Amino acid sequence: MTATTPRTNVTEREARQVAEAARQQDWHKPSFAKELFLGRFRLDLIHPHPLPDPESVRRGEEFLDRLRAFCETSVDSARIEREARIPDEVVAGLKELGALGMKIDPKYGGLGLTQLYYNKALALVGSVSPAVGALLSAHQSIGVPQPLKMFGTQEQKDAFLPRCARTDISAFLLTEPDVGSDPARLATTAVPEGDDYVLDGVKLWTTNGVVADLLVVMARVPEAEGHKGGITAFVVEADSEGVTVEHRNAFMGLRGIENGVTRFHRVRVPAANRIGPEGAGLKIALTTLNTGRLSLPAMCAGAGKWCLKIAREWAAEREQWGKPVALHEAVGSKISFIAATTFALEAVLDLSSQMADEDRNDIRIEAALAKLYGSEMAWLMADELVQIRGGRGYETAESLRARGERGVPAEQILRDLRINRIFEGSTEIMHLLIAREAVDAHLSVAGDLIDPDKSLADKAKAGAGAGVFYARWLPKLVAGPGQLPTSYGEFKQDVDLSGHLRYVERTARKLARSTFYAMSRWQGRMETKQGFLGRIVDIGAELFAMSAACVRAERLRGEGGHGREAYQLADAFCRQSRIRVEELFGRLWTNTDDVDHKVVKGVLGGVYTWLEEGILDPSGEGAWIADATPGPSTHENARRPFGT
């Protein structure tokens, strides 16, 4: 029998408490998305569209020019796909460009680019090779530079940021073989010994971990005298004694990604390498991801642009029944979807990025929505591109080239994009994370009412407070500017976008009312209604995207660029989005959630095993979760730093 790791016994309530303690509790700055979920359409928070300062634009465009030239001449995406590795010379060239330090302050040797231009760079690189985009993103969006920038000591910044800016690759290690989005069960330990901590444990899906020089590792410090304990973040030298890369993982897409399994056995880490206090690791990780998540929608927006280019060129060239396939409605609707959605994704990305740069707003929900919406819509666009290309969409680029046709990697982009719905919080986890923030105001005033552990006195006090809050809040959800035909008149040009903004305002109030009705109906069971919460979040994502698209169109019109065309794209997107929103509202209350739950219980109980008869399972025997028992490694070290 194959050994499996003993599971950490954590109750659902304990797991929830760990997650709740790690989330940022307070709201010190306004949030457009938070207000949207509360039924308040605060257009003033995003319009006029915030703009970057001229100096950051100059530096950003200058770097993009150099990066574009490098990608055109030095990055062979077909070779990376074929060999499943990024060549050493490519990484050396990126280091020479300063691409490792795009977000690092110039005083540490970095370029000091804004979030806006960092994302533009990732979109550019990712369009050539998503694997290279993933390398750069993991290094500086969630690797060592970002948590040190936000939480590191001056000594840590001086020691590590110059290395990260020019020479060293970093990785972020949180996930374990039996721990994904439930960090309460984290098993890797960091035991204090003198001036050091001793790390033991196994980490899985360590993006960049196979080639990294520096690691951010999350480990659990035991509670003891003089030690608060809890999940804690450490900077670890990847070549430390006792660190072993046991396996380089292979995936359906992103074949050049350096992702593996890393074991720590009696690894000594100086206390000076601890980031923040003991117990703050998970909060550091989540805070880092607040803006770090914007790297994924950046590459998703870039993918949409590429899908649009290929769809346009191919659908104009390919003829069926006497005319280009683009002019057939069945294909044309797909191209319209790709064009309109690409415009909206870039609008969401640029707006969120610029708000992150200005730091006037709290963008934790906006960044999460951008990640969720970008990853889902990019996948749909790539799927539509494959369909437009037909058999050629399913054929590999190498095969196409071998028989004399243009090597369009449509099937590859579909494979490469699929991970984005899982990376840095799966769609399902993002639904729950955003939903928690969306109902935060309700839980703040009425949480004790639905908490089974609270006393009657606490519940009575909460009830009084909730009564005051809802007496003021609910009447405001009845009427608003969305019911006035003249509202948002500045968005009424040759194409009228004002009606879409009025729709967003009305629908935000409807969304807030629906959330209130659900809390009144289910109370403490609300958190188990994940299907309902997911639809609430998806509606909010559509409303955010519609708002961003309209604001971006007006900005482009004001700048005298492609304003007319931008208005057309925003109008098309909003019309498509409104259809999706109405469908989601219908499914809030008319769905199969209850019957699905019954079927699932039957499946797990073995009631339907007869349905599985008549097949063979090629996966064979073996553990579902690999053994991660602490101890010395029995594997040869697969670590392979670039240039060695």
N, C-alpha and C positions, 0 to 999 in steps of 0.2 A: 504494500500500500504506500502511495506517495505521501510524504509528510506535508503537512500544512501548518501555517503559522497559527498559534493559539490566538483567538480573537480577544480583543480588549472588550470587556463587558461594560457598556455604557448605555444607560437608559435613554429613551427618546427625550425625556425632559432634561437630562444632564447634557445631552448633545445640543439641545436648543439653548441652554443657558450659556454654554461655551461660545456658540455663535453670536448670541445676543451681547455677551460681554465684549466681544471683539469689534462689533460694529460701532461706527462713529455715532454717538448718541445725540449730539447737539447740532443745531442748525444756526450758525452764526452769520451766514450770508444767504441772500435770496436764491431761490432755485426755480427756474422756469418750469421744469418738469414736475417738481413737487407741487407747485401751485396748480398745474394742469390737472393732476390727479385729485386735487381738492375742489375742482370745479371753477378755478380762477384762471382765466386766460390772460396772463401778464405779458402781452405783446411788447410792452415797454422794456422788458428785460432783454429782448433780442432784436428789437428794431428801434432805430436804424441799426443795421448789421454792424457789429463791432469790427474795426479795421486794424491791421497791424501797423506798427510805426515804420516809416520809410527806411530807417537804418536796418531793421530786422529783415525787411523785404530785400534790400540790396544784398546783404550777406547771404540770405537764404537762396536767392536766385543765382548768385555767383557759385554757391556750392552745388546747386542742382545742375548747372551747366557742366561743371567738372564731373559730377557723378554720372550724368547722361553720357558724356563722352567715354568714360571708363566702362560703363555697362555695354555700350555699343561695340567697343573694341576688345574688351577683355573678359566678358562673361558669356560663356558658351552654355546656354541653358540646356541644349540637347545633350551635351557631354555630361552635365550634372545629373540629368535624368538617367542617362545610360549607365554611368559609373556609380550612381547613388552616393556621390561625394562632391563636396565643393573643393576644387583644386587649391592647393596651398598658395599658388601664385595669385589667385583671386583674393584670398583673405589678406595676403601681403599687400596687394594693391589697395584694398579697402582701408587697411591700417595707414598706408601712406597718404591716402586722401583725408584721413581724419574721421572716417565714417564710424569708427568705434566710439567716438566722443561727440557725436552730433548734439547731444543734450547736456554735455558736461561743460561747466563754466570754463572760459578761456584761461582763467588763472591756474587751472589744473591741467592745461594742455588741450582742452576740448574746443569745439567750435561754438558752443553756446547758442545753438539754433533754438528758435521758438518751437513750441509744440506743433504749430501750424506747418512750419517748414520741415520739421522732423517727419511729420506724417506724409508730406508731399514726397519726401525722399524715400520713405518706405513704399509708397504707392509706385514710384518709379522703379525701384529695385525689384519689388515684388512682381511687377509686370514682366520682367525679364526672367527672374528665377524666384519663385515663392520660397524656396529653400534658403536662399541668401537673405531674403526679407525676414524670414523666421530667425536666422542667426543673429542679425542686427537687432531685431526687436527683442528677442529674449535676453540679449546681452544688456540692453540699456533701458528697456521698458520695465522689466521685472527683475533683472539681474542686479549685480552689486551697485551700479551707479545710482539708481533711483532711490532705494531705501537709505543709502548713505546720504544722498542729497537732502532727504527729508528728516532723517532721524539720527544720522551719524555724528560722532564727535568731530571736532576740528582735527584731532590727531588721526582719526580714521580717514577723513577726507584727504588729508595730506599724504597719507600712506598709500591709499588704494586708488583714488580717482585719477592721478596721473598715469598709473598703469592701465586702468580701464580705458582711458582716452586714446591711447596710442598702441599698446602692445598686448594687453591681456584680454582674453575672452572670459566672460562671466556667465554663470548659470544660476537658476533659482530652483531649490530642492525642497518641495513641500510634500507632494504626493508619495504614498507608500503602497505596496502591493495590496493591502487591505484597507487603505484609507484614501478616499477621494475627496469629496466635498463635505466630509464629516470629520473635521479636525479633532473633535473630542476624543477620537480613538487613536490619535497619533502615538506611535510606539517607539520611535527613535528617541533615545535619552541623551541628556548631557549632564553628567554627574560632576559637581564641583570637586576638584582635588587641588588644594593649595591655590596657586594663582592661575590654574587652568580649569577647563571643563573637559571631560572625557566623553566623546561621542560614540554611541553604539546604535546601529540600526541599518535599515535598508531603504533606499529611496528609488522610486520608479518614475519613468517618463521624465527624465531629467534633460529637458531641452538644452542643448549645448554642453551637457554634462560630460560627454565623451571627449570633448576637445578643450574643455574649460581650464583656465588657470586659477580662477577664483570662483568660489561657490557661496551663495547665500543658503544656509541650511536652517530649517526649522526643526527644533528638537525640544523635548519635554524635560525641564529641570525639576527634579524631585523637591518637594517642599521639605525644608529642614531648618534648623536653627541658623539664622542669618541669611536664609535664602527663601524668598517669596515663592519661588518655583513657578511652574507653568510653561506654556509653549513660548519659546525664546528664539530669537534670530541671531545667527552667528555668521561672520565671514570666515571661510575656511580655505586654506591653500589646498588646491586640488592634488598637489604632489606630496601632501603630508603622509607620513607613515601610517598605514592602516586604512587608507582610502583606496578602494579597488573598484574600477569600472568593470562589472562582471559580464555585461552584455550590451551590445549596440543593437537597439531595436530597429526593425524594418516595418514600414507601413505601406498602405495602399497608395498614398500620395506623399508629397514632400520627401522624395526619396533621398535628397541630399541632406536631410536634417540629421544632426548629431544628437541623438536622444537615446538614453540607455538606462541601465540599472546600476546604481552605485551603492556599495556597502561600506559602512564605517565600523571599524573594529578597534577599540581603544585608541581613538584618534584624539590627540591632545590639542586643544584650541585655547590660546591665551584668553584670559578674561577680557583683555583689552579689545578683543575682536567681537565681543558681544555688542549687537546693535540694540540700543535702548535698554530698558530695565528688564529683569526677568519677568516673564509672563506677558510681555508686550508683543511677542512675535506674530501672533495672528492678526492683531490690530495693525501692525506694520505691514504685513502682507496685504491686507484688505485695503489699506490706505494707498499703498503703492499701486494697486490695481485700479484705483479710482481714475487715474489718468492713463496708467499703463494699458488699460483696455482699449484705448483709442488707436493703438497700433494695428489691431486686427481690422477694424472697419476701414483703416487707411488702405490696407492691401485689398480689402473687399471692393472699395471704390475703384482702385486701380484695375482690378479684375473686370469690373463692370465696363470700364472704358475699353478694355481690350475686347471683351465680348461684343460690344457695340461696333467696334472697328471691323472685326471679322464678319459679323452678321451683315453689316452694310456692304462690304466688298463682295462677299460671296452671294448674297441675295440679289445683287445687281447683275452679277455675272451669270448665275445659274438660271436657265430658262426652262419653263414647263408650259405646255399648251400655248405657245406663242408669245409669252411675255415673262419678264423676270419674276422669280418666285416671290420677291418682296411685294409685288403688286397683287398677289393672291391674298385675300383677307386672312386666311388661316395662318399664313406666315407673317403677314404684315402686323397683326396684333401682337405677335411675339417680339418683333423688332421695336414696336412702340413701347411695349413693357420694358424692354432692356434700356431703351433711351431714356424714358421718363424716370425709371428707378435709379439709373446711374446718376442722373441729375440730382435726385433727392438724396442719395447716399453721400454724394460729395457735399451737398448743402448741410446735411447733418454733421458730417465730419468737420468741415471748415468752421461751422458755427461753434461746435463743441470745443474744437481746438483753440479758436480765438478766445473763447470764454475762459478756457484753462490758462491761457497766456495772461489775460488781464487779471485773473484771480479776484474778480469782483463778485462772482456768483459761485455757489456750491454746485459743482457739476457731477456729483457722484451718480445721480440718477441719469443725467444726460449721457454720460460716458457708458453706463451700463446699457442704456437703450440703444446707443450707437453700436455697441458690440453685438447685442442681441439682434437688432434689425439688420445690420450690415451682413452678418454671417448667414442669416436666413435668406435674405433677398439675393445675395451674391450667388448662393447655391442654386436658387431658382433661375437666375439669369444664365448661369453656366449650363444648366440642364436644358433650357430653351435653346441655347446656342447649339448644343449637341443635336437637338431635334431639327433645327434649321439646316444643319449640315448633313443630316440623314446618315447614311452608312459611313460617309467620310468623317462624321463626328465621332463615331465609335471606333474608327481605325486610328492606330497610333501615328504620330507624326513621322516616326522613323519609317514605318511601312509606306506612308504616303510619298515620302521623299524617294524611297527605293523604287517606286514604280512611276516616278517622273512628275509627281504633283507637289504642290506647295505643302510643306510640312507643318500643317496647322495643329497644334497640340490641344484640340478641344477636349478630348477625353481626359487629358492630363489635368487641365484646369479644373475639371469636375472632381477628379480625385484629390487634387491639392486643396481645393476649397472645402471639402467635406469636413476636415478636422476643425475648421473654425466654429462649427456648431458645438464643439466639445471643448476646445482649448479655453483656458482661463475662465472657466465657468460654463458648463453646458447650457443649452437653451432652457432646459428644465430648471436648472439651478438659478439661472438668471431670472427666470419668471418669479421664483420664490424670493430672491434677493430684492428685486425691484418692487414686488408686491409688499414686502415688509416695509420698505421705505414709503411706499404709497399710502399705507394705512397707519403710518407712524403717528399722525395727528390724532387719529381715533384711539389708538392704543394709549397715547399719552393722557387722554382725558377719561377713557373708559376701560383701560386695561385691567384695573383691579376688579371691575365688575365681572369679568369673565375668567379671572384667575381663581382656580379652585382652592388654592392655598391661602387666599386672603380671608380675613375675618369678616363678620357681618358689619362691624363698625367701619372697616376699610371699604367694603362694598357700598355702604351708605354714603360715605364721604365721596367716593368716586362717582356715585350716581348723581349727587348734587352738582359736582363739577361738570359732569357730562351734560346735565340738563342745561346749564348755563351756556356751554359751548354750542350745543346743537340748537338752542333757541336763537342764537345769533347767526349760526352758519347756515342752517337749512333754508331760511327765507331767501337767502342770497342765491340759492340754486334755482329759483323759480323763473327769474327773468334776467336778461342781460343785453349787452350790445349786439349779440348775435341775432336778436329779433328786430333790429332796426335796419331798414334797407340802406340807410346812408352810412352805416358804420364801415370803417376801414376804407374810406373812399379813395385814399391815395394809392390803393392797389387796383383801381379801376382804370385801365389803360385800353389799348386796342383789344387786348384780351383782359377779361375781368376776373381778377383773383379775389376781389373783396368778398364775394359770396362764399368762397372756400374758407376764408378766415372767420366769417360769421358762422359757418358750419362748425369749425373747430371750437369756437366759443360756446355755442349751444351744446355741442356734443361733450365738451369737458364737463359742463354742469350735469348732463345726463349720466356721464360716467361716474361722477361723484355721488349722485343719487343712487345709482345701482350698487355702488360699494357700500353705502349706508344701509340700503335695504338688506344686502347680504349679511352685514354684521348684525343687524337686528334679528335676522332669521336664524343664523347659525351660531352667533356669539362665539363661545370658546371653540366650537368645531370649525370655525372659519379657516384656520390654518390647514385643515385636512382637505379643503375644497380646492385642490391644486389645479383642476381643470378650469374652474371658475376664475381663480386668481390669474392663471395664465392668459385667459382671454381678456381680462381687465388690463393686464400689462400690454398685450398686443394692441389693444385699442389705443392706449396711451402712446405706444411707439408710433402708430400711424399718425396720430394727431401731432406729435412732435415733428415727424418727418414732413407733414403737410405745412406746418408753420415754418420750418427751416427752408423748405423749397420756395415758398412765397416770399420770404424775407430775402433769400438769395436772388431771386428773380428781380425784385425791386432794387436791390443793390446793383446788379449788373445793368439795369436800365439807367440808373442814376449815373453810373460810370461811363455810359455811352458805348458800351461794348456790344455784347450780344443780348441786349435787353429784350428785344421783341421775341427772339427765339427762346430765351430763358422763360419768358412769360408763357409761351406755348408749351414748353416742356413741363413747367410747374402746373399749368392747367391740366394737362394730360395726366400727370402723376396724381393730382388731387382727385380727379374724377375716378381713376382706378382705385385709389386708396379709400375713397368714400364707399365704394361697393364692398370692399373688404371689411370696413368698419361696420357697416350695416349687417353683414353676415355674422360678424363676431358678436354683435349685440343680440342677434336672434339666438345664437348658441349659448348665451349666458344662462338662459332659463329653459331653453328647449335643446336638450342634448342627451347623450347616452351615458353620462357619467355613472349613474347608479347601476345600470345594467352591466356596464363595463366592469365595475367593481365586483359584481356577482360572478361574472365570467372568470375574472382573474383568480378569485378564490377557488373556483372550480378547477382551473388549470393547475394551480399550486397544489390542490388537494388530490390531483391525479384523476379527476372525473373524466377528463377528455383524452386520456392517453391513447385510447383506441383510434383517435384522429391521426396519430403519428405513425400508424402501421403502414407498411408497404414501402418503406424507404430504408436506406442505409446511411449511417452517420459517419462521414469520413474523418471526423475530428479525433476519433479513437479515445484512448484512456488518458488519464492524467489529472492533476490537481487543477481546479478552477482558479485558485489563487496560489501563486508560487510561495514556497517556504521562505520566510523572512526572519527566521530565528536569529537573534544576535549571535555573533561568533566570528572567528577568523574566516576569511574567504578561501574557497577551494578552487577558485577560477584564476586563470591567467588575466592579468590586468589589461583590459582592452582600451585603456586611455590612450589617445593619440593626439597630442597638441599639434596645432598647425605648424608646419615648418620643421617637423622632426621625423 
